[in-house]
Amino acid sequence: MNENNTETIYTNPDANCCCEIVKCCFKCEGPTGPTGPRGATGPTGPTGPAGCCGETGATGPQGRTGDTGAMGPTGPTGATGPTGATGSTGATGPTGATGPTGATGPTGATGPTGATGPTGATGPTGPSFNAAAMVHDESNLYVASGDPIRLGITNLSNGITYDPTTGEFTLPQDGQYLVHWWVNVRNRKNLEFDCEPNALGIELHQFYPGDALIAHSSTHNRLNFCDTGTISGNAIFNGNAGSTYRFINTSSVDFELVPNDNYSGSFTITKIN
């Protein structure tokens, strides 16, 4: 075995298994001579098979965070997720300032008529006007002092009756009555010529069931003999059913009625309550 063969064994990977035997043979021949000069490096042999993986080394320190890259384009909108549960109502915020009043909108159509409500309670009874009478005269009726005035023509008798022979009105029921009268009169001074003027007057009296004064009126001025004037008046009184009333000449002198265009006098009585 020579040196060339020895190098061939050392450099041949397939000869690794014989290395120890060769070395042992060299020692058995005698002492090793001096090492000769290194020869030229031979060509690199083929890469041997990969060895077993070594253990993983410790993790090195973390490097610095790199700069943020430019933002990419917005992706498409995803599908709407399901509506979540309604949260609790928050506290009411302060009332905002009132905005300007807008223009009035058009009037809406009239709605349907509602149902008729219940009938209300009956109100107080108003004036009945269910009884009345009116009479007048067109003549020169002579009326002595203290006598009733008997107008001869009945215009209306509804409930209240009138007797032209006595000049009496008879009331049909209890209640309040309104009466109005007027007569044109001439001072007759008991058919005696006398220049002393007199006021002429009439009164409404209750005649039945007892005498009672109801109202009085007279001429505005005193009248000389044969002078004429008008007596008028009105009154409201409480009357009873069946009671009678008449107008009386209460002047101190006689008078006669004087037609004024047509009528010489008129009386009306109306039940008002």
Buried (B, 14 or more C-beta within 10 A) or exposed (E): EEEEEBEEBEEEEEBEEEEEEBEEEBEEEEEEEEEEEEEEEEEEEEEEEEEEEEEEEEEEEEEEEEEEEEEEEEEEEEEEEEEEEEEEEEEEEEEEEEEEEEEEEEEEEEEEEEEEEEEEEEEEEEEBEEBBBBBBBBBEBEBBBEEBBBBBEBBEBBBBBBBEEEBBBBBBBEBBBBBBBBBBBBBBBEEEEEEEEBBBBBBBBBBEEEEEEBBBBBBEEBBEBEBBBBBBBEBEBEBEEEBBBBBBBBBEBBBBBBBEEEBBBBBBBBBBE
